[in-house]
C-alpha cells in the first residue's frame, strides 16, 4: 500500500503490525476516516498470513482506532485525531497547566548525573564510599527478612515496622538521649519524605517559615512549594541567629542545630532555649534535622532540641543515609504525641508504608549491636579522610583558604580568600575541564536575604566517598584550575 511504511519483513507478527498502523494513524498518515488496506491486500504486501493481519485489525478495532463495516475496507475512526504538527512535521510543544506546586517545581533544575562519569574526582557532599557498606552482613540480614513467610501478604502499619521502631526507640535513647513513645516514631523513605510530610501538614500558602541562610536547599524548596514564604535568618559560628526571631511571626522553623548545614556551627544551649521559647510563643513547630550527628570528631554528639524543656512542638528528623547508604531510603520522624496520628495517616496516603524487608534488616542490625559497631568503624574512616583533605588543602593553598565546619560531619566549607565571587563561574568551568567536581556554597544561600557572602568563593567539599589517593589528586586538579583562573584574572601589561 502506498501510504504504509511498515517494514516488509517475513514473519512479521500481529503485534508489530498493530503498533505500526497505530503509529501511522496517530501520526495523521491516513487522515480522519481514511481507508486502510483490506486484510487480504495487507497480508500479501507484508508476506504474512491473513490471520495475522486480522488479529492486528481486531486489536485496533477493540481500542477504537478503526471502524469496520461488512464488505468494506477498514476506516480510521472519526474520533481519532493525530497530534498537530508544524510545517516541519515536528510535534507542537504544549505547555501543560500545572498547580501552584507544579509551577514551583518546574523552576527547579532537574536532577542529572550525566557529568559524573567524566570526572576524575568529585567532591560532592552526601555520597558515601561503597566500600564502607557492610555488604555481607546486610545480605545475610536481608535473606533472613525475606525468608520469614507471613500467613498472608498484606499492607503494613504506615508508621513502619514495629520491630524497627522499637529498635530505634532504644537507639535514640542510647545515642541521642531522646525519650519517646513507639507511636511517635514514623518511618519514612529518607529524610526528604519526612520534610515533605511536614510541609504538607504544617504549612499553607499564606504562611511563613523560618529557615537558616545558607541552608539545605531542598528543604527550602519543599516548604516554598506549598506557597509559603521563607524568612531566611543568617547563621554564624553558633548556628541560627535566634536574636533575630523576636518579631517574626511564622508557622514553622527548620534548623540543623547540632551541625548547621553547610557551615557547621553548633547551636549553644542559650540559643536553643531562645528558639524553643519563640516557638511556644508563636505556636510554631520546629523541625530539627539531625542529619549527621553521628560524626563528631572533637567531642561527643550534642544533645538534641527534642530532649530540652518546652520541646513539645519539636519534630525530630533522622536518617541512615549518612551512616549506611542513601540508596536504602530509610529515615524517621519523632513527632509530638498530638501529631502522631495525622502524620501516620499522611504517610499512608503518600505510599501506604515503606518497604518492609529493609526495615526488618535494619532492625536486626540495630538489635545485634552491629549498627553501632559499624558507626564506630565509619567514624574512624571518615576522620582519616577528613585529615587527608585538610592536609592536602593546607599543603596546596596555605593561608589563602579559610576552612569551616571541620569538627563534625562528612563535608567542610573552604573559602578562597583571594577569589571573589565574580570568578565563581570561571572556576567551575576550569575545574570541570580539569576533571574535578566542585560545588559552590552560593547556591545554598537565599540570594535576596540578609547575610549572603558573595565577596569570595566558597566550596562545599564532601570527602566520605573518596580514598586518600583521590582526595589528593582532586586537590591537585583543583589547584591547577585555580591557577588558571588567577592567571586569566591578571591584567595584561601595556606594550
C-alpha positions as CSV (number, residue, x, y, z in Angstrom):
1,X,0.0,0.0,0.0
2,X,1.4,3.4,-0.9
3,X,0.8,5.1,2.5
4,X,2.1,2.2,4.6
5,X,5.8,2.5,5.7
6,X,5.7,-0.8,7.6
7,X,8.8,-2.9,7.4
8,X,8.4,-5.7,4.9
9,X,9.9,-8.5,6.8
10,X,9.0,-12.2,6.7
11,X,7.3,-13.5,9.8
12,X,6.1,-10.0,10.9
13,X,3.8,-10.6,13.9
14,X,0.3,-9.2,14.7
15,X,1.7,-7.0,17.5
16,X,4.2,-5.4,15.2
17,X,1.6,-4.7,12.5
18,X,-0.8,-3.3,15.2
19,X,1.9,-1.0,16.6
20,X,3.0,0.3,13.2
21,X,-0.6,1.0,11.9
22,X,-1.5,2.7,15.2
23,X,1.6,4.9,15.0
24,X,0.6,5.9,11.4
25,X,-3.0,6.6,12.4
26,X,-1.8,8.8,15.3
27,X,0.7,10.5,13.1
28,X,-2.0,11.5,10.6
29,X,-0.8,9.3,7.7
30,X,-4.3,8.1,6.9
31,X,-6.2,11.2,7.9
32,X,-9.6,11.2,9.6
33,X,-11.9,8.4,8.2
34,X,-9.1,7.4,5.8
35,X,-9.2,3.8,4.4
36,X,-6.8,1.1,5.4
37,X,-5.9,-1.8,3.0
38,X,-8.1,-4.9,3.2
39,X,-6.7,-7.7,5.4
40,X,-6.1,-9.8,2.3
41,X,-4.1,-7.0,0.5
42,X,-2.0,-6.1,3.5
43,X,-1.2,-9.8,4.2
44,X,0.0,-10.2,0.6
45,X,2.1,-7.0,0.8
46,X,3.8,-7.9,4.1
47,X,4.2,-11.6,3.3
48,X,2.2,-12.8,6.3
49,X,-0.9,-14.8,6.8
50,X,-4.3,-13.1,6.6
51,X,-5.0,-14.4,10.1
52,X,-2.1,-12.3,11.4
53,X,-3.4,-9.1,9.8
54,X,-6.9,-9.9,11.0
55,X,-5.7,-10.2,14.6
56,X,-3.9,-6.8,14.3
57,X,-7.1,-5.2,12.9
58,X,-9.2,-6.7,15.7
59,X,-7.0,-5.1,18.3
60,X,-7.2,-1.7,16.6
61,X,-11.0,-2.1,16.4
62,X,-11.2,-3.0,20.1
63,X,-9.2,0.1,21.1
64,X,-11.3,2.3,18.9
65,X,-8.7,3.3,16.3
66,X,-10.6,1.9,13.3
67,X,-14.2,1.2,12.3
68,X,-15.2,-1.9,10.2
69,X,-18.3,-2.5,8.1
70,X,-19.3,-5.6,6.3
71,X,-17.9,-5.8,2.8
72,X,-15.9,-2.6,3.2
73,X,-12.2,-1.8,3.9
74,X,-11.4,-0.7,7.5
75,X,-11.5,3.1,8.1
76,X,-9.8,5.3,10.7
77,X,-12.3,6.1,13.4
78,X,-13.5,9.7,13.0
79,X,-12.9,10.4,16.7
80,X,-9.2,9.6,16.4
81,X,-7.2,12.9,15.9
82,X,-3.5,12.8,15.5
83,X,-1.2,15.4,17.1
84,X,-1.0,18.8,15.5
85,X,2.3,19.4,13.6
86,X,4.1,22.5,12.4
87,X,5.4,22.9,8.9
88,X,8.5,20.9,9.5
89,X,6.5,17.9,10.7
90,X,7.6,18.0,14.4
91,X,5.2,17.8,17.2
92,X,3.9,21.1,18.6
93,X,5.1,21.9,22.1
94,X,2.2,22.1,24.5
95,X,2.7,23.7,27.9
96,X,0.5,21.7,30.4
97,X,-1.2,23.7,33.0
98,X,0.2,22.8,36.4
99,X,-0.8,23.5,40.0
100,X,0.9,26.2,42.0
101,X,3.2,23.5,43.4
102,X,3.8,22.2,39.9
103,X,4.9,25.6,38.7
104,X,7.3,25.9,41.7
105,X,8.8,22.5,40.8
106,X,9.1,23.5,37.1
107,X,11.5,26.2,38.1
108,X,13.9,23.8,39.8
109,X,16.6,22.4,37.5
110,X,16.1,18.6,37.1
111,X,18.5,16.2,38.7
112,X,21.2,14.8,36.4
113,X,24.3,12.7,36.8
114,X,25.4,12.8,33.2
115,X,28.7,14.6,34.1
116,X,29.7,12.2,36.9
117,X,31.4,9.7,34.6
118,X,33.5,12.4,33.0
119,X,35.1,13.5,36.3
120,X,38.3,12.1,37.8
121,X,37.3,13.2,41.3
122,X,34.0,14.6,42.6
123,X,33.8,16.3,46.0
124,X,30.0,16.2,46.0
125,X,28.8,16.1,49.6
126,X,26.2,13.4,50.7
127,X,27.9,10.5,48.9
128,X,29.4,7.6,50.8
129,X,32.1,5.1,49.9
130,X,30.6,1.8,48.7
131,X,33.5,0.0,50.4
132,X,32.2,1.2,53.8
133,X,28.9,-0.6,53.5
134,X,28.7,-3.9,55.4
135,X,27.6,-5.9,52.3
136,X,28.0,-9.4,53.7
137,X,26.2,-8.7,56.9
138,X,23.4,-6.8,55.1
139,X,22.8,-9.6,52.6
140,X,22.5,-12.1,55.5
141,X,20.0,-9.9,57.3
142,X,18.0,-9.3,54.1
143,X,17.9,-13.0,53.4
144,X,16.5,-13.7,56.9
145,X,13.9,-11.0,56.4
146,X,12.8,-12.4,53.1
147,X,12.7,-16.0,54.5
148,X,10.1,-15.0,57.0
149,X,6.8,-16.2,55.5
150,X,3.8,-14.5,56.9
151,X,0.4,-16.2,56.6
152,X,-0.6,-13.5,54.1
153,X,1.0,-10.7,52.1
154,X,-0.7,-7.6,53.3
155,X,-0.2,-3.8,53.8
156,X,1.8,-2.9,56.9
157,X,1.5,-0.2,59.5
158,X,2.1,3.2,57.8
159,X,4.1,4.2,60.8
160,X,6.6,1.5,59.9
161,X,7.8,-1.9,61.1
162,X,7.1,-2.2,64.8
163,X,10.3,-4.1,65.3
164,X,12.3,-1.3,63.7
165,X,10.5,1.4,65.7
166,X,11.3,-0.5,68.9
167,X,15.0,-0.8,67.9
168,X,15.1,2.9,67.0
169,X,13.4,3.8,70.3
170,X,16.3,2.2,72.2
171,X,19.0,3.5,69.9
172,X,17.7,7.1,70.1
173,X,17.8,6.9,73.9
174,X,21.3,5.5,74.0
175,X,22.8,7.7,71.3
176,X,20.7,10.9,71.4
177,X,19.0,10.9,74.9
178,X,15.6,11.1,73.2
179,X,12.7,9.6,75.1
180,X,9.6,8.9,73.0
181,X,6.6,6.5,72.7
182,X,6.6,3.9,70.0
183,X,3.8,5.6,68.0
184,X,5.7,8.9,67.9
185,X,8.2,7.3,65.5
186,X,7.2,7.4,61.8
187,X,9.5,5.5,59.3
188,X,9.8,7.5,56.1
189,X,11.5,7.0,52.7
190,X,14.5,9.1,53.6
191,X,14.5,12.5,55.4
192,X,13.3,14.0,52.1
193,X,9.9,12.4,52.6
194,X,9.9,13.4,56.2
195,X,10.3,17.1,55.1
196,X,7.6,16.7,52.5
197,X,5.1,15.4,55.1
198,X,5.9,18.3,57.4
199,X,5.4,20.8,54.6
200,X,2.0,19.2,53.6
201,X,0.7,19.1,57.1
202,X,2.0,22.2,58.7
203,X,2.1,25.0,56.0
204,X,-0.5,26.8,54.0
205,X,0.2,29.2,51.1
206,X,-0.3,32.2,53.2
207,X,2.2,31.1,55.9
208,X,5.8,32.0,56.5
209,X,8.6,29.6,57.7
210,X,11.9,30.4,59.2
211,X,15.0,28.8,57.7
212,X,18.7,29.2,58.0
213,X,20.8,31.1,55.5
214,X,22.6,29.3,54.0
215,X,20.7,26.1,54.3
216,X,19.8,22.7,52.8
217,X,18.4,24.0,49.6
218,X,15.9,21.1,49.1
219,X,14.3,21.9,52.4
220,X,13.7,25.5,51.3
221,X,12.3,24.3,48.0
222,X,9.9,21.8,49.6
223,X,8.5,24.3,52.1
224,X,8.3,27.0,49.4
225,X,6.4,24.5,47.2
226,X,3.4,24.9,49.5
227,X,3.2,28.6,48.6
228,X,4.6,29.6,52.0
229,X,7.2,32.4,52.1
230,X,10.7,31.8,53.6
231,X,12.1,34.0,56.3
232,X,15.8,33.5,55.8
233,X,17.8,34.1,59.0
234,X,21.6,34.4,58.7
235,X,23.8,31.9,60.6
236,X,27.1,32.5,62.4
237,X,29.6,30.2,64.3
238,X,26.7,29.3,66.7
239,X,24.2,28.4,64.0
240,X,20.9,30.3,63.5
241,X,20.9,33.8,65.0
242,X,18.0,33.5,67.3
243,X,18.2,37.1,68.3
244,X,16.5,38.0,65.0
245,X,13.4,35.8,65.7
246,X,11.8,38.1,68.3
247,X,9.3,39.9,65.9
248,X,8.9,37.2,63.3
249,X,5.5,35.5,63.0
250,X,5.9,32.1,61.3
251,X,4.3,28.7,61.5
252,X,7.5,26.7,61.3
253,X,11.2,26.8,61.7
254,X,13.6,24.4,60.1
255,X,17.0,24.1,61.8
256,X,20.2,21.9,61.9
257,X,21.3,22.8,65.4
258,X,23.8,20.0,66.0
259,X,25.8,20.7,62.9
260,X,24.5,23.6,60.8
261,X,24.3,22.7,57.1
262,X,26.6,23.7,55.5
263,X,28.7,25.9,57.7
264,X,29.0,23.5,60.6
265,X,28.1,25.8,63.6
266,X,26.7,24.2,66.8
267,X,23.8,26.0,68.4
268,X,24.6,26.7,72.1
269,X,22.1,25.9,74.9
270,X,21.2,29.6,75.3
271,X,20.1,29.9,71.6
272,X,18.3,26.5,71.8
273,X,16.2,27.7,74.7
274,X,15.6,31.0,72.9
275,X,14.4,29.2,69.8
276,X,12.0,27.0,71.8
277,X,10.6,29.9,73.7
278,X,9.9,31.7,70.4
279,X,8.2,28.6,69.0
280,X,6.0,28.3,72.1
281,X,5.1,32.0,72.0
282,X,4.2,31.8,68.3
283,X,2.6,28.3,68.4
284,X,5.1,27.3,65.7
285,X,6.6,23.9,65.1
286,X,10.4,23.4,65.0
287,X,11.8,20.8,62.6
288,X,15.2,19.6,63.9
289,X,17.1,17.9,61.1
290,X,19.8,15.8,62.8
291,X,21.2,14.6,59.5
292,X,24.8,13.6,60.6
293,X,25.1,13.9,64.4
294,X,26.9,10.5,64.4
295,X,30.1,12.2,63.1
296,X,31.7,14.3,65.8
297,X,35.5,14.3,65.8
298,X,36.2,16.6,68.7
299,X,33.5,16.0,71.3
300,X,30.6,13.7,71.9
301,X,27.4,14.3,69.9
302,X,25.5,17.4,71.0
303,X,22.2,16.7,72.8
304,X,19.2,17.5,70.5
305,X,16.5,20.1,71.0
306,X,14.0,17.3,71.3
307,X,15.1,16.5,74.9
308,X,15.0,20.0,76.2
309,X,12.3,21.7,78.3
310,X,9.5,23.3,76.2
311,X,10.2,21.0,73.3
312,X,6.7,19.7,72.9
313,X,6.4,21.2,69.4
314,X,9.8,19.8,68.1
315,X,9.7,17.3,65.2
316,X,13.0,15.3,65.2
317,X,14.2,14.1,61.8
318,X,16.8,11.4,61.5
319,X,18.2,9.2,58.6
320,X,20.6,6.4,57.9
321,X,21.6,8.0,54.6
322,X,24.9,9.2,56.2
323,X,25.6,6.1,58.2
324,X,24.7,3.2,55.9
325,X,23.6,4.3,52.5
326,X,21.4,6.9,50.8
327,X,20.2,4.2,48.4
328,X,18.3,2.4,51.2
329,X,15.8,5.4,51.6
330,X,15.2,4.9,55.3
331,X,14.6,7.8,57.6
332,X,12.5,8.5,60.6
333,X,10.5,11.2,62.3
334,X,9.8,11.6,66.0
335,X,6.7,13.7,66.2
336,X,4.8,15.2,69.2
337,X,2.1,13.0,70.6
338,X,-0.6,15.3,69.3
339,X,0.6,14.9,65.7
340,X,1.4,11.1,65.6
341,X,-2.0,10.1,64.2
342,X,-2.2,12.7,61.4
343,X,1.4,12.0,60.4
344,X,0.7,8.3,60.2
345,X,-2.3,8.9,58.1
346,X,-0.4,11.3,55.8
347,X,2.3,8.6,55.4
348,X,-0.4,6.1,54.5
349,X,-1.9,8.4,51.8
350,X,1.6,9.0,50.4
351,X,2.7,5.4,49.8
352,X,0.9,3.2,52.4
353,X,4.3,2.3,54.1
354,X,8.0,1.9,53.4
355,X,9.4,-1.4,52.2
356,X,9.2,-4.0,54.9
357,X,12.3,-6.3,54.3
358,X,14.8,-3.4,54.5
359,X,13.1,-2.2,57.8
360,X,13.4,-5.7,59.3
361,X,17.1,-6.0,58.3
362,X,17.9,-2.6,59.8
363,X,16.0,-3.6,63.0
364,X,18.2,-6.7,63.3
365,X,21.3,-4.7,62.6
366,X,20.5,-2.3,65.5
367,X,19.3,-5.1,67.9
368,X,22.5,-7.0,67.5
369,X,24.8,-4.0,68.2
370,X,26.3,-4.3,64.8
371,X,24.9,-0.9,63.7
372,X,26.8,0.9,66.4
373,X,29.9,-1.1,65.7
374,X,29.6,-0.1,62.1
375,X,29.2,3.6,63.2
376,X,32.5,3.4,65.2
377,X,34.3,2.0,62.1
378,X,33.0,4.5,59.6
379,X,33.5,7.4,62.0
380,X,37.2,6.4,62.2
381,X,37.5,6.0,58.4
382,X,35.9,9.4,57.8
383,X,38.1,11.0,60.4
384,X,41.1,9.8,58.5
385,X,39.6,11.1,55.2
386,X,39.0,14.4,56.7
387,X,42.6,14.7,57.9
388,X,43.9,13.8,54.5
389,X,41.7,16.5,52.9
390,X,42.6,19.2,55.4
391,X,46.4,18.4,55.0
392,X,46.1,18.5,51.2
393,X,44.3,21.9,51.3
394,X,46.9,23.3,53.7
395,X,49.8,22.0,51.5
396,X,48.3,23.4,48.2
397,X,46.8,26.7,49.4
398,X,48.3,27.5,52.8
399,X,46.8,30.7,54.3
400,X,44.9,31.5,51.1
401,X,42.0,29.4,52.4
402,X,39.7,29.5,55.4
403,X,38.0,26.3,56.5
404,X,34.7,26.0,58.4
405,X,32.8,23.0,59.7
406,X,35.7,20.6,60.1
407,X,34.9,19.4,63.6
408,X,32.0,17.2,62.5
409,X,30.0,15.8,59.6
410,X,31.1,14.5,56.2
411,X,31.9,17.8,54.5
412,X,33.8,21.0,55.0
413,X,33.4,24.5,53.6
414,X,36.5,26.0,52.0
415,X,36.7,29.8,51.5
416,X,39.2,31.1,49.0
417,X,40.3,34.4,50.3
418,X,41.8,35.8,47.1
419,X,39.0,34.6,44.7
420,X,36.0,37.0,44.6
421,X,32.5,35.6,43.9
422,X,32.6,37.1,40.5
423,X,35.0,34.4,39.4
424,X,32.8,31.5,40.5
425,X,31.6,30.5,37.0
426,X,35.1,30.6,35.7
427,X,36.4,28.4,38.5
428,X,33.6,25.8,38.0
429,X,34.3,25.7,34.2
430,X,38.1,25.3,34.7
431,X,37.6,22.7,37.4
432,X,35.2,20.7,35.3
433,X,37.6,20.8,32.4
434,X,40.4,19.5,34.7
435,X,38.1,16.6,35.7
436,X,37.3,17.6,39.3
437,X,33.7,18.2,40.5
438,X,33.4,21.1,43.0
439,X,30.2,22.6,44.4
440,X,29.8,26.2,45.4
441,X,28.1,27.4,48.6
442,X,26.4,30.3,46.8
443,X,23.5,28.0,45.6
444,X,22.7,27.3,49.2
445,X,22.0,30.9,50.1
446,X,18.7,32.8,49.7
447,X,20.3,35.5,47.5
448,X,17.7,38.1,48.3
449,X,18.1,37.8,52.0
450,X,20.4,39.5,54.5
451,X,23.8,37.9,55.3
452,X,24.8,36.5,51.9
453,X,28.5,36.2,51.5
454,X,29.5,36.9,47.9
455,X,32.9,38.6,48.5
456,X,34.8,35.3,47.9
457,X,34.3,31.9,46.5
458,X,33.2,29.1,48.9
459,X,33.2,25.4,48.1
460,X,31.2,22.7,50.0
461,X,33.6,19.7,49.8
462,X,32.4,16.2,50.7
463,X,35.0,13.5,51.4
464,X,33.2,10.4,52.6
465,X,33.1,8.8,49.2
466,X,36.8,9.3,48.5
467,X,40.0,7.4,49.3
468,X,43.4,9.1,50.1
469,X,44.7,8.9,46.5
470,X,41.6,10.5,45.0
471,X,41.4,13.2,47.6
472,X,45.0,14.3,47.0
473,X,44.5,14.0,43.2
474,X,41.4,16.1,43.4
475,X,43.1,18.9,45.3
476,X,45.9,18.8,42.8
477,X,43.5,19.2,39.9
478,X,41.6,22.0,41.8
479,X,44.9,23.8,42.4
480,X,45.7,23.7,38.7
481,X,42.2,25.1,37.9
482,X,42.5,27.9,40.4
483,X,46.0,28.7,39.0
484,X,44.4,29.1,35.6
485,X,41.6,31.4,37.0
486,X,44.2,33.6,38.8
487,X,46.3,33.8,35.6
488,X,43.4,34.8,33.5
489,X,42.4,37.5,36.0
490,X,45.8,39.3,35.9
491,X,45.7,42.4,33.7
492,X,47.8,42.3,30.5
493,X,50.7,44.8,30.8
494,X,50.8,47.6,28.2
495,X,53.1,47.0,25.3
